[in-house]
Amino acid sequence: QAQFVESGGGLVQPGGSLRLSCTASGFTIDYHGVGWFRQAPGKEREEVSCITAGDDTTYYADSVECRFTTSRDAAKKTVYLQMTSLQPDDTGVYYCNAAPVAVSAWWGQGTQVIVSS
């Protein structure tokens, strides 16, 4: 049973930046595709980014394109989500999971991001 762990969230002012980290047990995060998801208050969870297995190609939702960057440090077995120019609409709980298909049993606790002045 794999388990993902997210960290790095916090309170940030509009226009600010945060870097989220994703690690996993029972899952070779340095070799497989990983997605970043977020769930805003009162909304369903949505995928905002993913990094593919093999060549580390990255994909982004339109709402975060050019502001968020996903990367992988294989040596540290960590996937990052660098978020810049944060806006109040980016507020939510951020999760990581396998990609292209997330596994429901593998969701972690997520990390809370609040963008507010």
KATAMO-V759629 format. One record per pair of residues at least 12 apart in sequence whose C-alpha atoms are under 7 Angstrom apart, sorted by sequence separation. I is the first residue (numbers start at 0). J is the second residue. D is the distance in whole Angstrom. If there is no record, write none. Layout:
<<I:J:D> <I:J:D>>
This chain:
<<7:19:5> <34:46:7> <35:47:6> <47:59:6> <48:60:6> <57:69:7> <68:80:6> <69:81:6> <6:19:6> <7:20:6> <35:48:5> <47:60:5> <67:80:7> <68:81:5> <94:107:7> <5:19:7> <6:20:5> <34:48:6> <35:49:6> <67:81:5> <68:82:7> <5:20:6> <6:21:7> <34:49:4> <67:82:4> <94:109:5> <5:21:5> <33:49:6> <34:50:6> <47:63:7> <66:82:6> <67:83:6> <93:109:5> <94:110:7> <4:21:6> <5:22:7> <33:50:5> <66:83:5> <92:109:6> <93:110:5> <3:21:7> <4:22:5> <32:50:6> <33:51:7> <66:84:6> <92:110:5> <93:111:6> <3:22:6> <4:23:6> <32:51:4> <50:69:7> <92:111:4> <3:23:4> <31:51:7> <32:52:4> <91:111:6> <92:112:6> <2:23:6> <3:24:7> <31:52:5> <48:69:7> <91:112:5> <1:23:7> <2:24:5> <30:52:6> <90:112:5> <91:113:7> <1:24:5> <2:25:7> <30:53:7> <90:113:5> <1:25:4> <90:114:5> <0:25:6> <1:26:6> <89:114:7> <87:114:5> <86:114:6> <87:115:6> <85:114:7> <29:73:5> <29:76:5> <28:76:6> <28:77:7> <49:98:7> <39:90:6> <40:91:6> <39:91:4> <38:91:5> <39:92:7> <22:76:6> <37:91:6> <38:92:5> <22:77:5> <37:92:5> <38:93:7> <21:77:6> <22:78:7> <37:93:4> <20:77:7> <21:78:5> <36:93:6> <37:94:6> <20:78:6> <21:79:6> <35:93:7> <36:94:5> <20:79:5> <35:94:6> <36:95:6> <19:79:6> <20:80:7> <35:95:4> <18:79:7> <19:80:5> <34:95:5> <35:96:7> <18:80:6> <19:81:6> <33:95:7> <34:96:5> <18:81:4> <33:96:6> <34:97:6> <17:81:6> <18:82:6> <33:97:5> <34:98:5> <17:82:5> <32:97:6> <33:98:5> <16:82:5> <17:83:7> <32:98:5> <16:83:4> <32:99:7> <15:83:6> <16:84:6> <14:83:7> <15:84:5> <16:85:6> <14:84:4> <15:85:5> <13:84:7> <14:85:5> <13:85:5> <14:86:6> <13:86:5> <13:87:6> <21:95:6> <5:94:6> <5:95:7> <3:95:7> <3:96:6> <13:114:6> <3:105:6> <8:110:5> <9:111:6> <10:112:6> <11:113:6> <12:114:5> <13:115:6> <2:105:5> <3:106:6> <4:107:6> <7:110:7> <8:111:5> <9:112:5> <10:113:5> <11:114:5> <12:115:5> <13:116:6> <1:105:6> <2:106:7> <3:107:5> <5:109:5> <6:110:5> <8:112:5> <9:113:6> <10:114:6> <11:115:6> <12:116:5> <2:107:6> <4:109:7> <5:110:6>>
